[in-house]
Amino acid sequence: MSLLAPVNLNQPVTDRIVMLLGDGFSEEEIFKDIYSQCWLQIETKAARQRLADLIAQISAINVFATGEVPDGLEELQK
């Protein structure tokens, strides 16, 4: 998968989520973009769910929102 935006290692994840949402990308696309860059740090199912929830919360501007972890993450670990 190609990245939706250039890698910026100094950019916080939340800033990248806001930027990509503003550019019109879906929550699933954003999850896969972030996951493909840092999948070694998002090893557990709980960590993946936290990322999905964070994206949903920022998208909905609702701290109680929950997200959905997309399928097909194995191919992004390459």
N, CA, C and O atoms as a Tripos MOL2 file, in Angstrom:
@<TRIPOS>MOLECULE
protein
  312   311    78     0     0
PROTEIN
NO_CHARGES

@<TRIPOS>ATOM
      1 N           0.8430   -1.1820    0.0000 N.3       1 MET1
      2 CA          0.0000    0.0000    0.0000 C.3       1 MET1
      3 C           0.8840    1.2400    0.0000 C.2       1 MET1
      4 O           1.8410    1.3270    0.7690 O.2       1 MET1
      5 N           0.5690    2.1730   -0.8440 N.am      2 SER2
      6 CA          1.3090    3.4330   -0.8160 C.3       2 SER2
      7 C           0.7110    4.3320    0.2610 C.2       2 SER2
      8 O          -0.4850    4.2700    0.5480 O.2       2 SER2
      9 N           1.5530    5.1580    0.8430 N.am      3 LEU3
     10 CA          1.0920    6.0450    1.9040 C.3       3 LEU3
     11 C           0.2010    7.1320    1.3300 C.2       3 LEU3
     12 O           0.3670    7.5440    0.1810 O.2       3 LEU3
     13 N          -0.7420    7.5930    2.1360 N.am      4 LEU4
     14 CA         -1.6610    8.6340    1.7050 C.3       4 LEU4
     15 C          -0.9910   10.0050    1.7190 C.2       4 LEU4
     16 O          -1.4300   10.9240    1.0280 O.2       4 LEU4
     17 N           0.0560   10.1350    2.4970 N.am      5 ALA5
     18 CA          0.8130   11.3890    2.5940 C.3       5 ALA5
     19 C           2.2570   11.0110    2.8870 C.2       5 ALA5
     20 O           2.5160    9.9050    3.3620 O.2       5 ALA5
     21 N           3.1970   11.8980    2.6160 N.am      6 PRO6
     22 CA          4.5970   11.5860    2.9170 C.3       6 PRO6
     23 C           4.7990   11.2870    4.4080 C.2       6 PRO6
     24 O           4.0960   11.8220    5.2660 O.2       6 PRO6
     25 N           5.7610   10.4320    4.6870 N.am      7 VAL7
     26 CA          6.0910   10.1130    6.0720 C.3       7 VAL7
     27 C           6.6750   11.3480    6.7460 C.2       7 VAL7
     28 O           7.5630   12.0050    6.2020 O.2       7 VAL7
     29 N           6.1760   11.6520    7.9190 N.am      8 ASN8
     30 CA          6.6990   12.7580    8.7110 C.3       8 ASN8
     31 C           6.8750   12.2240   10.1270 C.2       8 ASN8
     32 O           5.9180   12.1800   10.8990 O.2       8 ASN8
     33 N           8.0820   11.8220   10.4650 N.am      9 LEU9
     34 CA          8.3270   11.1730   11.7530 C.3       9 LEU9
     35 C           8.1500   12.1150   12.9330 C.2       9 LEU9
     36 O           8.0130   11.6570   14.0670 O.2       9 LEU9
     37 N           8.1500   13.4150   12.6930 N.am     10 ASN10
     38 CA          7.9440   14.3780   13.7820 C.3      10 ASN10
     39 C           6.4790   14.7300   13.9670 C.2      10 ASN10
     40 O           6.1340   15.4810   14.8790 O.2      10 ASN10
     41 N           5.6130   14.1980   13.1150 N.am     11 GLN11
     42 CA          4.1920   14.5050   13.1730 C.3      11 GLN11
     43 C           3.4850   13.5300   14.1220 C.2      11 GLN11
     44 O           3.5780   12.3170   13.9330 O.2      11 GLN11
     45 N           2.7850   14.0390   15.1330 N.am     12 PRO12
     46 CA          2.0240   13.1490   16.0140 C.3      12 PRO12
     47 C           0.9310   12.4040   15.2280 C.2      12 PRO12
     48 O           0.4050   12.9160   14.2400 O.2      12 PRO12
     49 N           0.6070   11.2060   15.6790 N.am     13 VAL13
     50 CA         -0.4030   10.3890   15.0160 C.3      13 VAL13
     51 C          -1.7270   11.1420   14.9270 C.2      13 VAL13
     52 O          -2.4030   11.0920   13.8990 O.2      13 VAL13
     53 N          -2.0990   11.8370   15.9990 N.am     14 THR14
     54 CA         -3.3780   12.5560   15.9840 C.3      14 THR14
     55 C          -3.3950   13.6410   14.9070 C.2      14 THR14
     56 O          -4.4220   13.8580   14.2640 O.2      14 THR14
     57 N          -2.2760   14.3170   14.7090 N.am     15 ASP15
     58 CA         -2.2030   15.3320   13.6640 C.3      15 ASP15
     59 C          -2.3510   14.7070   12.2790 C.2      15 ASP15
     60 O          -3.0070   15.2680   11.4010 O.2      15 ASP15
     61 N          -1.7350   13.5400   12.0940 N.am     16 ARG16
     62 CA         -1.8430   12.8520   10.7990 C.3      16 ARG16
     63 C          -3.2900   12.4170   10.5580 C.2      16 ARG16
     64 O          -3.7880   12.5220    9.4370 O.2      16 ARG16
     65 N          -3.9560   11.9380   11.5840 N.am     17 ILE17
     66 CA         -5.3530   11.5290   11.4440 C.3      17 ILE17
     67 C          -6.2120   12.7240   11.0280 C.2      17 ILE17
     68 O          -7.0160   12.6200   10.1020 O.2      17 ILE17
     69 N          -6.0420   13.8530   11.7080 N.am     18 VAL18
     70 CA         -6.8120   15.0510   11.3800 C.3      18 VAL18
     71 C          -6.5290   15.4970    9.9460 C.2      18 VAL18
     72 O          -7.4500   15.8490    9.2090 O.2      18 VAL18
     73 N          -5.2630   15.4830    9.5550 N.am     19 MET19
     74 CA         -4.8870   15.9030    8.2080 C.3      19 MET19
     75 C          -5.5390   15.0010    7.1550 C.2      19 MET19
     76 O          -6.0920   15.4900    6.1700 O.2      19 MET19
     77 N          -5.4720   13.6830    7.3660 N.am     20 LEU20
     78 CA         -6.0200   12.7530    6.3910 C.3      20 LEU20
     79 C          -7.5440   12.8060    6.3550 C.2      20 LEU20
     80 O          -8.1360   12.6850    5.2830 O.2      20 LEU20
     81 N          -8.1860   12.9820    7.5010 N.am     21 LEU21
     82 CA         -9.6390   13.1610    7.5230 C.3      21 LEU21
     83 C         -10.0200   14.4150    6.7450 C.2      21 LEU21
     84 O         -10.9860   14.4110    5.9820 O.2      21 LEU21
     85 N          -9.2590   15.4850    6.9410 N.am     22 GLY22
     86 CA         -9.5090   16.7360    6.2300 C.3      22 GLY22
     87 C          -9.3390   16.5940    4.7290 C.2      22 GLY22
     88 O          -9.9640   17.3210    3.9570 O.2      22 GLY22
     89 N          -8.4860   15.6500    4.3110 N.am     23 ASP23
     90 CA         -8.2740   15.4030    2.8840 C.3      23 ASP23
     91 C          -9.3270   14.4560    2.3110 C.2      23 ASP23
     92 O          -9.3130   14.1550    1.1170 O.2      23 ASP23
     93 N         -10.2410   13.9860    3.1650 N.am     24 GLY24
     94 CA        -11.3590   13.1740    2.6870 C.3      24 GLY24
     95 C         -11.1590   11.6780    2.7030 C.2      24 GLY24
     96 O         -11.9600   10.9500    2.1170 O.2      24 GLY24
     97 N         -10.1180   11.1930    3.3530 N.am     25 PHE25
     98 CA         -9.8860    9.7500    3.4070 C.3      25 PHE25
     99 C         -10.8070    9.1000    4.4350 C.2      25 PHE25
    100 O         -11.2030    9.7330    5.4140 O.2      25 PHE25
    101 N         -11.1450    7.8280    4.2040 N.am     26 SER26
    102 CA        -12.0200    7.0850    5.1110 C.3      26 SER26
    103 C         -11.2450    6.6290    6.3420 C.2      26 SER26
    104 O         -10.0140    6.6220    6.3500 O.2      26 SER26
    105 N         -11.9780    6.2530    7.3690 N.am     27 GLU27
    106 CA        -11.3480    5.7470    8.5940 C.3      27 GLU27
    107 C         -10.5190    4.5030    8.3020 C.2      27 GLU27
    108 O          -9.4380    4.3370    8.8660 O.2      27 GLU27
    109 N         -11.0060    3.6330    7.4340 N.am     28 GLU28
    110 CA        -10.2640    2.4090    7.0950 C.3      28 GLU28
    111 C          -8.9690    2.7460    6.3720 C.2      28 GLU28
    112 O          -7.9280    2.1580    6.6670 O.2      28 GLU28
    113 N          -9.0170    3.6810    5.4320 N.am     29 GLU29
    114 CA         -7.8190    4.0890    4.7090 C.3      29 GLU29
    115 C          -6.7860    4.6960    5.6620 C.2      29 GLU29
    116 O          -5.5890    4.4310    5.5430 O.2      29 GLU29
    117 N          -7.2560    5.5030    6.5980 N.am     30 ILE30
    118 CA         -6.3610    6.1410    7.5610 C.3      30 ILE30
    119 C          -5.7420    5.1000    8.4800 C.2      30 ILE30
    120 O          -4.5470    5.1640    8.7710 O.2      30 ILE30
    121 N          -6.5420    4.1410    8.9400 N.am     31 PHE31
    122 CA         -6.0190    3.0760    9.8000 C.3      31 PHE31
    123 C          -4.8940    2.3390    9.0790 C.2      31 PHE31
    124 O          -3.8200    2.1350    9.6450 O.2      31 PHE31
    125 N          -5.1360    1.9440    7.8450 N.am     32 LYS32
    126 CA         -4.1400    1.1810    7.1030 C.3      32 LYS32
    127 C          -2.8900    2.0090    6.8300 C.2      32 LYS32
    128 O          -1.7820    1.4740    6.8350 O.2      32 LYS32
    129 N          -3.0560    3.3070    6.5930 N.am     33 ASP33
    130 CA         -1.9110    4.1890    6.3680 C.3      33 ASP33
    131 C          -1.0280    4.2350    7.6150 C.2      33 ASP33
    132 O           0.1870    4.0590    7.5250 O.2      33 ASP33
    133 N          -1.6270    4.4660    8.7520 N.am     34 ILE34
    134 CA         -0.8580    4.5610   10.0040 C.3      34 ILE34
    135 C          -0.2860    3.1910   10.3750 C.2      34 ILE34
    136 O           0.8700    3.0890   10.7840 O.2      34 ILE34
    137 N          -1.0870    2.1530   10.2320 N.am     35 TYR35
    138 CA         -0.6350    0.8030   10.5710 C.3      35 TYR35
    139 C           0.5590    0.3850    9.7230 C.2      35 TYR35
    140 O           1.4910   -0.2420   10.2270 O.2      35 TYR35
    141 N           0.5360    0.7310    8.4290 N.am     36 SER36
    142 CA          1.6300    0.3260    7.5500 C.3      36 SER36
    143 C           2.9440    0.9860    7.9370 C.2      36 SER36
    144 O           4.0120    0.4570    7.6280 O.2      36 SER36
    145 N           2.8880    2.1250    8.6020 N.am     37 GLN37
    146 CA          4.0990    2.8260    9.0290 C.3      37 GLN37
    147 C           4.6300    2.3390   10.3740 C.2      37 GLN37
    148 O           5.8340    2.3890   10.6240 O.2      37 GLN37
    149 N           3.7380    1.8710   11.2330 N.am     38 CYS38
    150 CA          4.2040    1.5250   12.5960 C.3      38 CYS38
    151 C           3.5890    0.2230   13.1000 C.2      38 CYS38
    152 O           3.2330    0.1180   14.2730 O.2      38 CYS38
    153 N           3.4630   -0.7640   12.2240 N.am     39 TRP39
    154 CA          2.8440   -2.0220   12.6370 C.3      39 TRP39
    155 C           3.6410   -2.7620   13.7070 C.2      39 TRP39
    156 O           3.0780   -3.5610   14.4550 O.2      39 TRP39
    157 N           4.9380   -2.5060   13.7850 N.am     40 LEU40
    158 CA          5.7320   -3.1610   14.8290 C.3      40 LEU40
    159 C           5.3620   -2.6600   16.2200 C.2      40 LEU40
    160 O           5.5660   -3.3690   17.2050 O.2      40 LEU40
    161 N           4.8310   -1.4700   16.3110 N.am     41 GLN41
    162 CA          4.4160   -0.9040   17.5920 C.3      41 GLN41
    163 C           2.9490   -1.1900   17.8900 C.2      41 GLN41
    164 O           2.4790   -0.9330   18.9990 O.2      41 GLN41
    165 N           2.2310   -1.7140   16.9160 N.am     42 ILE42
    166 CA          0.8040   -2.0130   17.0900 C.3      42 ILE42
    167 C           0.6360   -3.5180   16.9320 C.2      42 ILE42
    168 O          -0.0200   -3.9850   16.0000 O.2      42 ILE42
    169 N           1.2270   -4.2630   17.8390 N.am     43 GLU43
    170 CA          1.3010   -5.7150   17.7020 C.3      43 GLU43
    171 C           0.0490   -6.4470   18.1710 C.2      43 GLU43
    172 O          -0.3100   -7.4750   17.5980 O.2      43 GLU43
    173 N          -0.6130   -5.9420   19.1890 N.am     44 THR44
    174 CA         -1.7140   -6.6860   19.7750 C.3      44 THR44
    175 C          -3.0620   -6.2550   19.2160 C.2      44 THR44
    176 O          -3.2080   -5.1740   18.6460 O.2      44 THR44
    177 N          -4.0290   -7.1230   19.3940 N.am     45 LYS45
    178 CA         -5.3930   -6.8150   18.9690 C.3      45 LYS45
    179 C          -5.9160   -5.5850   19.7150 C.2      45 LYS45
    180 O          -6.6120   -4.7520   19.1360 O.2      45 LYS45
    181 N          -5.5790   -5.4790   20.9920 N.am     46 ALA46
    182 CA         -6.0160   -4.3340   21.7970 C.3      46 ALA46
    183 C          -5.4100   -3.0250   21.2800 C.2      46 ALA46
    184 O          -6.0830   -1.9940   21.2640 O.2      46 ALA46
    185 N          -4.1480   -3.0650   20.8610 N.am     47 ALA47
    186 CA         -3.4940   -1.8650   20.3230 C.3      47 ALA47
    187 C          -4.1340   -1.4600   18.9980 C.2      47 ALA47
    188 O          -4.3150   -0.2720   18.7330 O.2      47 ALA47
    189 N          -4.4760   -2.4400   18.1670 N.am     48 ARG48
    190 CA         -5.1500   -2.1300   16.9080 C.3      48 ARG48
    191 C          -6.5190   -1.5130   17.1730 C.2      48 ARG48
    192 O          -6.9270   -0.5770   16.4860 O.2      48 ARG48
    193 N          -7.2200   -2.0370   18.1650 N.am     49 GLN49
    194 CA         -8.5350   -1.4990   18.5070 C.3      49 GLN49
    195 C          -8.4120   -0.0810   19.0450 C.2      49 GLN49
    196 O          -9.2520    0.7680   18.7440 O.2      49 GLN49
    197 N          -7.3750    0.1890   19.8400 N.am     50 ARG50
    198 CA         -7.1670    1.5590   20.3600 C.3      50 ARG50
    199 C          -6.9300    2.5400   19.2170 C.2      50 ARG50
    200 O          -7.4350    3.6620   19.2460 O.2      50 ARG50
    201 N          -6.1690    2.1240   18.2180 N.am     51 LEU51
    202 CA         -5.9400    2.9890   17.0610 C.3      51 LEU51
    203 C          -7.2460    3.2310   16.3090 C.2      51 LEU51
    204 O          -7.5550    4.3670   15.9510 O.2      51 LEU51
    205 N          -8.0090    2.1730   16.0720 N.am     52 ALA52
    206 CA         -9.2960    2.3220   15.3770 C.3      52 ALA52
    207 C         -10.2330    3.2350   16.1620 C.2      52 ALA52
    208 O         -10.9320    4.0620   15.5760 O.2      52 ALA52
    209 N         -10.2460    3.0870   17.4750 N.am     53 ASP53
    210 CA        -11.0890    3.9440   18.3190 C.3      53 ASP53
    211 C         -10.6400    5.3960   18.2550 C.2      53 ASP53
    212 O         -11.4750    6.2980   18.1820 O.2      53 ASP53
    213 N          -9.3340    5.6310   18.2800 N.am     54 LEU54
    214 CA         -8.8100    6.9920   18.2090 C.3      54 LEU54
    215 C          -9.2230    7.6520   16.8970 C.2      54 LEU54
    216 O          -9.6450    8.8080   16.8900 O.2      54 LEU54
    217 N          -9.1050    6.9300   15.8020 N.am     55 ILE55
    218 CA         -9.5010    7.4800   14.4970 C.3      55 ILE55
    219 C         -10.9990    7.8060   14.5000 C.2      55 ILE55
    220 O         -11.4050    8.8710   14.0340 O.2      55 ILE55
    221 N         -11.8100    6.8960   15.0200 N.am     56 ALA56
    222 CA        -13.2610    7.1250   15.0780 C.3      56 ALA56
    223 C         -13.5970    8.3110   15.9740 C.2      56 ALA56
    224 O         -14.4720    9.1090   15.6360 O.2      56 ALA56
    225 N         -12.9230    8.4380   17.0980 N.am     57 GLN57
    226 CA        -13.1820    9.5400   18.0220 C.3      57 GLN57
    227 C         -12.8430   10.8800   17.3850 C.2      57 GLN57
    228 O         -13.5900   11.8480   17.5330 O.2      57 GLN57
    229 N         -11.7280   10.9370   16.6830 N.am     58 ILE58
    230 CA        -11.3380   12.1890   16.0240 C.3      58 ILE58
    231 C         -12.2910   12.4840   14.8660 C.2      58 ILE58
    232 O         -12.6820   13.6330   14.6620 O.2      58 ILE58
    233 N         -12.6600   11.4650   14.1170 N.am     59 SER59
    234 CA        -13.5620   11.6420   12.9790 C.3      59 SER59
    235 C         -14.9360   12.1490   13.4240 C.2      59 SER59
    236 O         -15.5090   13.0480   12.8100 O.2      59 SER59
    237 N         -15.4480   11.5610   14.4920 N.am     60 ALA60
    238 CA        -16.7870   11.9070   14.9730 C.3      60 ALA60
    239 C         -16.7730   13.0840   15.9440 C.2      60 ALA60
    240 O         -17.8260   13.5770   16.3460 O.2      60 ALA60
    241 N         -15.5800   13.5290   16.3160 N.am     61 ILE61
    242 CA        -15.4240   14.5480   17.3610 C.3      61 ILE61
    243 C         -16.2420   14.1050   18.5850 C.2      61 ILE61
    244 O         -17.0420   14.8580   19.1390 O.2      61 ILE61
    245 N         -16.0000   12.8450   18.9760 N.am     62 ASN62
    246 CA        -16.7310   12.2310   20.0710 C.3      62 ASN62
    247 C         -15.7780   11.2750   20.7860 C.2      62 ASN62
    248 O         -15.3470   10.2770   20.2070 O.2      62 ASN62
    249 N         -15.4540   11.5750   22.0270 N.am     63 VAL63
    250 CA        -14.4870   10.7460   22.7620 C.3      63 VAL63
    251 C         -15.0360    9.3770   23.1360 C.2      63 VAL63
    252 O         -14.2850    8.5350   23.6280 O.2      63 VAL63
    253 N         -16.3240    9.1330   22.9170 N.am     64 PHE64
    254 CA        -16.9090    7.8360   23.2280 C.3      64 PHE64
    255 C         -17.0880    6.9690   21.9830 C.2      64 PHE64
    256 O         -17.6050    5.8560   22.0780 O.2      64 PHE64
    257 N         -16.6750    7.4560   20.8390 N.am     65 ALA65
    258 CA        -16.8170    6.6950   19.5930 C.3      65 ALA65
    259 C         -15.8840    5.4880   19.6090 C.2      65 ALA65
    260 O         -14.8060    5.5310   20.2030 O.2      65 ALA65
    261 N         -16.3070    4.4160   18.9520 N.am     66 THR66
    262 CA        -15.4690    3.2300   18.8040 C.3      66 THR66
    263 C         -15.2880    2.9580   17.3220 C.2      66 THR66
    264 O         -16.1780    3.2310   16.5160 O.2      66 THR66
    265 N         -14.1420    2.4250   16.9740 N.am     67 GLY67
    266 CA        -13.8330    2.1600   15.5770 C.3      67 GLY67
    267 C         -13.8060    0.6850   15.2790 C.2      67 GLY67
    268 O         -13.9950   -0.1510   16.1620 O.2      67 GLY67
    269 N         -13.5670    0.3750   14.0120 N.am     68 GLU68
    270 CA        -13.5030   -1.0070   13.5640 C.3      68 GLU68
    271 C         -12.1450   -1.2570   12.9210 C.2      68 GLU68
    272 O         -11.7260   -0.5120   12.0350 O.2      68 GLU68
    273 N         -11.4660   -2.2950   13.3630 N.am     69 VAL69
    274 CA        -10.1680   -2.6690   12.7950 C.3      69 VAL69
    275 C         -10.4260   -3.3300   11.4500 C.2      69 VAL69
    276 O         -11.1580   -4.3180   11.3850 O.2      69 VAL69
    277 N          -9.8350   -2.8050   10.3620 N.am     70 PRO70
    278 CA        -10.0820   -3.3980    9.0430 C.3      70 PRO70
    279 C          -9.3760   -4.7340    8.8690 C.2      70 PRO70
    280 O          -8.4090   -5.0420    9.5670 O.2      70 PRO70
    281 N          -9.8720   -5.5080    7.9370 N.am     71 ASP71
    282 CA         -9.2570   -6.7950    7.5740 C.3      71 ASP71
    283 C          -8.0820   -6.5500    6.6380 C.2      71 ASP71
    284 O          -7.9330   -5.4510    6.1050 O.2      71 ASP71
    285 N          -7.2580   -7.5510    6.4370 N.am     72 GLY72
    286 CA         -6.1760   -7.4960    5.4610 C.3      72 GLY72
    287 C          -4.9300   -6.7690    5.9360 C.2      72 GLY72
    288 O          -4.2260   -6.1710    5.1230 O.2      72 GLY72
    289 N          -4.6390   -6.8040    7.2210 N.am     73 LEU73
    290 CA         -3.4830   -6.0790    7.7460 C.3      73 LEU73
    291 C          -2.1800   -6.8190    7.4950 C.2      73 LEU73
    292 O          -1.1120   -6.2060    7.5280 O.2      73 LEU73
    293 N          -2.2390   -8.1060    7.2480 N.am     74 GLU74
    294 CA         -1.0160   -8.8910    7.0740 C.3      74 GLU74
    295 C          -0.1940   -8.3710    5.8910 C.2      74 GLU74
    296 O           1.0350   -8.3540    5.9520 O.2      74 GLU74
    297 N          -0.8560   -7.9550    4.8320 N.am     75 GLU75
    298 CA         -0.1280   -7.5020    3.6440 C.3      75 GLU75
    299 C           0.5740   -6.1690    3.8970 C.2      75 GLU75
    300 O           1.4960   -5.8220    3.1580 O.2      75 GLU75
    301 N           0.1730   -5.4190    4.9060 N.am     76 LEU76
    302 CA          0.7910   -4.1470    5.2180 C.3      76 LEU76
    303 C           2.0590   -4.3010    6.0370 C.2      76 LEU76
    304 O           2.8030   -3.3350    6.2090 O.2      76 LEU76
    305 N           2.3190   -5.4940    6.5440 N.am     77 GLN77
    306 CA          3.4760   -5.7400    7.3990 C.3      77 GLN77
    307 C           4.7300   -6.0390    6.5940 C.2      77 GLN77
    308 O           5.7090   -6.5540    7.1350 O.2      77 GLN77
    309 N           4.7090   -5.7230    5.3200 N.am     78 LYS78
    310 CA          5.8550   -6.0220    4.4520 C.3      78 LYS78
    311 C           6.6450   -4.7700    4.1760 C.2      78 LYS78
    312 O           7.6480   -4.8170    3.4640 O.2      78 LYS78
@<TRIPOS>BOND
     1     1     2 1
     2     2     3 1
     3     3     4 2
     4     3     5 am
     5     5     6 1
     6     6     7 1
     7     7     8 2
     8     7     9 am
     9     9    10 1
    10    10    11 1
    11    11    12 2
    12    11    13 am
    13    13    14 1
    14    14    15 1
    15    15    16 2
    16    15    17 am
    17    17    18 1
    18    18    19 1
    19    19    20 2
    20    19    21 am
    21    21    22 1
    22    22    23 1
    23    23    24 2
    24    23    25 am
    25    25    26 1
    26    26    27 1
    27    27    28 2
    28    27    29 am
    29    29    30 1
    30    30    31 1
    31    31    32 2
    32    31    33 am
    33    33    34 1
    34    34    35 1
    35    35    36 2
    36    35    37 am
    37    37    38 1
    38    38    39 1
    39    39    40 2
    40    39    41 am
    41    41    42 1
    42    42    43 1
    43    43    44 2
    44    43    45 am
    45    45    46 1
    46    46    47 1
    47    47    48 2
    48    47    49 am
    49    49    50 1
    50    50    51 1
    51    51    52 2
    52    51    53 am
    53    53    54 1
    54    54    55 1
    55    55    56 2
    56    55    57 am
    57    57    58 1
    58    58    59 1
    59    59    60 2
    60    59    61 am
    61    61    62 1
    62    62    63 1
    63    63    64 2
    64    63    65 am
    65    65    66 1
    66    66    67 1
    67    67    68 2
    68    67    69 am
    69    69    70 1
    70    70    71 1
    71    71    72 2
    72    71    73 am
    73    73    74 1
    74    74    75 1
    75    75    76 2
    76    75    77 am
    77    77    78 1
    78    78    79 1
    79    79    80 2
    80    79    81 am
    81    81    82 1
    82    82    83 1
    83    83    84 2
    84    83    85 am
    85    85    86 1
    86    86    87 1
    87    87    88 2
    88    87    89 am
    89    89    90 1
    90    90    91 1
    91    91    92 2
    92    91    93 am
    93    93    94 1
    94    94    95 1
    95    95    96 2
    96    95    97 am
    97    97    98 1
    98    98    99 1
    99    99   100 2
   100    99   101 am
   101   101   102 1
   102   102   103 1
   103   103   104 2
   104   103   105 am
   105   105   106 1
   106   106   107 1
   107   107   108 2
   108   107   109 am
   109   109   110 1
   110   110   111 1
   111   111   112 2
   112   111   113 am
   113   113   114 1
   114   114   115 1
   115   115   116 2
   116   115   117 am
   117   117   118 1
   118   118   119 1
   119   119   120 2
   120   119   121 am
   121   121   122 1
   122   122   123 1
   123   123   124 2
   124   123   125 am
   125   125   126 1
   126   126   127 1
   127   127   128 2
   128   127   129 am
   129   129   130 1
   130   130   131 1
   131   131   132 2
   132   131   133 am
   133   133   134 1
   134   134   135 1
   135   135   136 2
   136   135   137 am
   137   137   138 1
   138   138   139 1
   139   139   140 2
   140   139   141 am
   141   141   142 1
   142   142   143 1
   143   143   144 2
   144   143   145 am
   145   145   146 1
   146   146   147 1
   147   147   148 2
   148   147   149 am
   149   149   150 1
   150   150   151 1
   151   151   152 2
   152   151   153 am
   153   153   154 1
   154   154   155 1
   155   155   156 2
   156   155   157 am
   157   157   158 1
   158   158   159 1
   159   159   160 2
   160   159   161 am
   161   161   162 1
   162   162   163 1
   163   163   164 2
   164   163   165 am
   165   165   166 1
   166   166   167 1
   167   167   168 2
   168   167   169 am
   169   169   170 1
   170   170   171 1
   171   171   172 2
   172   171   173 am
   173   173   174 1
   174   174   175 1
   175   175   176 2
   176   175   177 am
   177   177   178 1
   178   178   179 1
   179   179   180 2
   180   179   181 am
   181   181   182 1
   182   182   183 1
   183   183   184 2
   184   183   185 am
   185   185   186 1
   186   186   187 1
   187   187   188 2
   188   187   189 am
   189   189   190 1
   190   190   191 1
   191   191   192 2
   192   191   193 am
   193   193   194 1
   194   194   195 1
   195   195   196 2
   196   195   197 am
   197   197   198 1
   198   198   199 1
   199   199   200 2
   200   199   201 am
   201   201   202 1
   202   202   203 1
   203   203   204 2
   204   203   205 am
   205   205   206 1
   206   206   207 1
   207   207   208 2
   208   207   209 am
   209   209   210 1
   210   210   211 1
   211   211   212 2
   212   211   213 am
   213   213   214 1
   214   214   215 1
   215   215   216 2
   216   215   217 am
   217   217   218 1
   218   218   219 1
   219   219   220 2
   220   219   221 am
   221   221   222 1
   222   222   223 1
   223   223   224 2
   224   223   225 am
   225   225   226 1
   226   226   227 1
   227   227   228 2
   228   227   229 am
   229   229   230 1
   230   230   231 1
   231   231   232 2
   232   231   233 am
   233   233   234 1
   234   234   235 1
   235   235   236 2
   236   235   237 am
   237   237   238 1
   238   238   239 1
   239   239   240 2
   240   239   241 am
   241   241   242 1
   242   242   243 1
   243   243   244 2
   244   243   245 am
   245   245   246 1
   246   246   247 1
   247   247   248 2
   248   247   249 am
   249   249   250 1
   250   250   251 1
   251   251   252 2
   252   251   253 am
   253   253   254 1
   254   254   255 1
   255   255   256 2
   256   255   257 am
   257   257   258 1
   258   258   259 1
   259   259   260 2
   260   259   261 am
   261   261   262 1
   262   262   263 1
   263   263   264 2
   264   263   265 am
   265   265   266 1
   266   266   267 1
   267   267   268 2
   268   267   269 am
   269   269   270 1
   270   270   271 1
   271   271   272 2
   272   271   273 am
   273   273   274 1
   274   274   275 1
   275   275   276 2
   276   275   277 am
   277   277   278 1
   278   278   279 1
   279   279   280 2
   280   279   281 am
   281   281   282 1
   282   282   283 1
   283   283   284 2
   284   283   285 am
   285   285   286 1
   286   286   287 1
   287   287   288 2
   288   287   289 am
   289   289   290 1
   290   290   291 1
   291   291   292 2
   292   291   293 am
   293   293   294 1
   294   294   295 1
   295   295   296 2
   296   295   297 am
   297   297   298 1
   298   298   299 1
   299   299   300 2
   300   299   301 am
   301   301   302 1
   302   302   303 1
   303   303   304 2
   304   303   305 am
   305   305   306 1
   306   306   307 1
   307   307   308 2
   308   307   309 am
   309   309   310 1
   310   310   311 1
   311   311   312 2
@<TRIPOS>SUBSTRUCTURE
     1 MET1         2 RESIDUE 1 A MET
     2 SER2         6 RESIDUE 1 A SER
     3 LEU3        10 RESIDUE 1 A LEU
     4 LEU4        14 RESIDUE 1 A LEU
     5 ALA5        18 RESIDUE 1 A ALA
     6 PRO6        22 RESIDUE 1 A PRO
     7 VAL7        26 RESIDUE 1 A VAL
     8 ASN8        30 RESIDUE 1 A ASN
     9 LEU9        34 RESIDUE 1 A LEU
    10 ASN10       38 RESIDUE 1 A ASN
    11 GLN11       42 RESIDUE 1 A GLN
    12 PRO12       46 RESIDUE 1 A PRO
    13 VAL13       50 RESIDUE 1 A VAL
    14 THR14       54 RESIDUE 1 A THR
    15 ASP15       58 RESIDUE 1 A ASP
    16 ARG16       62 RESIDUE 1 A ARG
    17 ILE17       66 RESIDUE 1 A ILE
    18 VAL18       70 RESIDUE 1 A VAL
    19 MET19       74 RESIDUE 1 A MET
    20 LEU20       78 RESIDUE 1 A LEU
    21 LEU21       82 RESIDUE 1 A LEU
    22 GLY22       86 RESIDUE 1 A GLY
    23 ASP23       90 RESIDUE 1 A ASP
    24 GLY24       94 RESIDUE 1 A GLY
    25 PHE25       98 RESIDUE 1 A PHE
    26 SER26      102 RESIDUE 1 A SER
    27 GLU27      106 RESIDUE 1 A GLU
    28 GLU28      110 RESIDUE 1 A GLU
    29 GLU29      114 RESIDUE 1 A GLU
    30 ILE30      118 RESIDUE 1 A ILE
    31 PHE31      122 RESIDUE 1 A PHE
    32 LYS32      126 RESIDUE 1 A LYS
    33 ASP33      130 RESIDUE 1 A ASP
    34 ILE34      134 RESIDUE 1 A ILE
    35 TYR35      138 RESIDUE 1 A TYR
    36 SER36      142 RESIDUE 1 A SER
    37 GLN37      146 RESIDUE 1 A GLN
    38 CYS38      150 RESIDUE 1 A CYS
    39 TRP39      154 RESIDUE 1 A TRP
    40 LEU40      158 RESIDUE 1 A LEU
    41 GLN41      162 RESIDUE 1 A GLN
    42 ILE42      166 RESIDUE 1 A ILE
    43 GLU43      170 RESIDUE 1 A GLU
    44 THR44      174 RESIDUE 1 A THR
    45 LYS45      178 RESIDUE 1 A LYS
    46 ALA46      182 RESIDUE 1 A ALA
    47 ALA47      186 RESIDUE 1 A ALA
    48 ARG48      190 RESIDUE 1 A ARG
    49 GLN49      194 RESIDUE 1 A GLN
    50 ARG50      198 RESIDUE 1 A ARG
    51 LEU51      202 RESIDUE 1 A LEU
    52 ALA52      206 RESIDUE 1 A ALA
    53 ASP53      210 RESIDUE 1 A ASP
    54 LEU54      214 RESIDUE 1 A LEU
    55 ILE55      218 RESIDUE 1 A ILE
    56 ALA56      222 RESIDUE 1 A ALA
    57 GLN57      226 RESIDUE 1 A GLN
    58 ILE58      230 RESIDUE 1 A ILE
    59 SER59      234 RESIDUE 1 A SER
    60 ALA60      238 RESIDUE 1 A ALA
    61 ILE61      242 RESIDUE 1 A ILE
    62 ASN62      246 RESIDUE 1 A ASN
    63 VAL63      250 RESIDUE 1 A VAL
    64 PHE64      254 RESIDUE 1 A PHE
    65 ALA65      258 RESIDUE 1 A ALA
    66 THR66      262 RESIDUE 1 A THR
    67 GLY67      266 RESIDUE 1 A GLY
    68 GLU68      270 RESIDUE 1 A GLU
    69 VAL69      274 RESIDUE 1 A VAL
    70 PRO70      278 RESIDUE 1 A PRO
    71 ASP71      282 RESIDUE 1 A ASP
    72 GLY72      286 RESIDUE 1 A GLY
    73 LEU73      290 RESIDUE 1 A LEU
    74 GLU74      294 RESIDUE 1 A GLU
    75 GLU75      298 RESIDUE 1 A GLU
    76 LEU76      302 RESIDUE 1 A LEU
    77 GLN77      306 RESIDUE 1 A GLN
    78 LYS78      310 RESIDUE 1 A LYS
